[in-house]
Amino acid sequence: MKPTTIIHLKRGKEESLQRFHPWIFSGAVHHIEGNPQEGDIVDVLAADGQFLARGHWQIGSIAVRVLTFEDRPIDLAFWTERLSAALDTRRSVGVYGRPDNDMFRLVHGEGDFLPGLVIDIYGRTAVMQAHSVGMHLCRQQLVEALTSLMAERLDAVYYKSETTLPFKASLGQENGFLFGQSKGDVARENGLLFHIDWLKGQKTGFFVDQRDNRSLLEQYSRGRNVLNMFCYTGGFSVYALRGGAHKVTSVDSSAKAIELVNANVELNFPADERHDAVAEDAFKFLSEMKHPYDLIILDPPAFAKHKDALKNALRGYTKLNAKALEKIQPGGILFTFSCSQAVSKDQFRMAVFTAAALSHRRVRILHQLHQPADHPINIYHPEGEYLKGLVLYVE
Ligand code: SAH
C-alpha cells in the first residue's frame, strides 16, 4: 500500500532521520499533505522534497515512528523480513533454539526496528503487545508473518494491548487470542520452570529481561540468606534456591504475586523448606525485619514513568537502597535495579551512592548490570536503554 499522506519537514529537521533516529517530533513538521488518521502509514519528505522515511502516524509529541528509511511497501513481506531478522538475532545471542530455554523477547520495539511492538515467546505461546495504534492496525499481518516463520514451534498468539494502547484512540481493544489456543502455561528459562500468566500477569506475564542477572545471582547464592524484594513471579528466588541458598524470603505487596512465587518454587523444588513468601510493603518489611540477610535483591517497579517524575523517583531509589544497606549483614551482597527509562545509568548510580553515604557503610561496586541481548538497543535510539543494576559488596 502506498501512503497517501505526506509529511513535509521543516528545513534542517531531516538530520536526525539521516542518522536513522526512528522518531519524528511534531515540532519538526512543516506541513501535511492529506488528512492522516492515527495509525496510518505516511511518507516523510525533507524540505527539498527528498524521500526520508515511511512510518506510522501518531497523535502526540512523537508524530511519526519510522518503520523504514527505504521507499518500499509496508506489507506482509516487510513484516516477515523484520521478524525473521529478529529471530536470527535471538538465535545468534543464544536464547532461541535451546532445549533448556524456550522463553525470550523476540521483538523489542525500536531495538528490532519495529517501533511500538513487543513480542515475548513463552514456550509455544507468543504474547504480542502493541504500543502504537499503527502496530495495532497491522496486528493481523504481524500474526500471519509470525506464525508462518515459527510454524512448528507455536500453538498460539495472545494479543495483550488493552493497557498499552493510547486510551484516547478509543479502539475498543480487548485482550485475546489472535491465533490458536495455549496448551499449557509453563515455560523454561535456563532449565528452570515457570508458570506464566499472560492473561492476567503484569506486562506480557513475566520479566524475561532479568534472565542474565538471575544467573549471576545464582552464582552468589550458596549458603546465603537471600531476601528477594519485589519478587513478582519469583524468578530470582528460584535461581537462588538452585544456587544453594541457605534460606530465601520472597516479598511483594501483591497477594497474587505471592501465590505466583509459591507456585513457581513448588514447580522446581517441591516442599522445599528453605523458601517462604510474605505479602508486605517493601519499605515496611525492610524497616521491621529481624532476620539477618546477606544477599538482598531490590527490583522495584519503574519509579519514574515520565521525565517529570524524575526527582521523586531518584529520592525513592535512595530511600529504598539506604534501608537495605543499613540492614544487610557485613560482607553482604546487594543486587539493586532500576527499570525506569527516564532514569539514566548515572542518575541511578548517584541515587545509590547517596544511599551508601547515608548508611555509613563501606560499599564497593562488583558488577554493573543491564538489559540482556534479547532486549537490544538501536544505537541511534539510546532511549531504548532502560534496565540498569549494580551489585554491591557491603562491609
Ligand atoms: N523482580 C521481579 C519483577 C518485579 S516487578 C522479577 O524478577 O520478575 C515489581 C513488583 O513490585 C510487582 O510484583 C509489584 O506487585 C511489586 N510492588 C510494587 N510496589 C511495592 C511495594 N511498595 N512493596 C512491595 N512490592 C511492591
Boltz pocket constraint, residues with backbone or C-beta under 6 A from the ligand:
constraints:
  - pocket:
      binder: B
      contacts: [[A, 206], [A, 207], [A, 210], [A, 229], [A, 230], [A, 231], [A, 232], [A, 233], [A, 234], [A, 235], [A, 236], [A, 251], [A, 252], [A, 253], [A, 254], [A, 257], [A, 280], [A, 281], [A, 282], [A, 283], [A, 299], [A, 300], [A, 301]]
      max_distance: 6.0
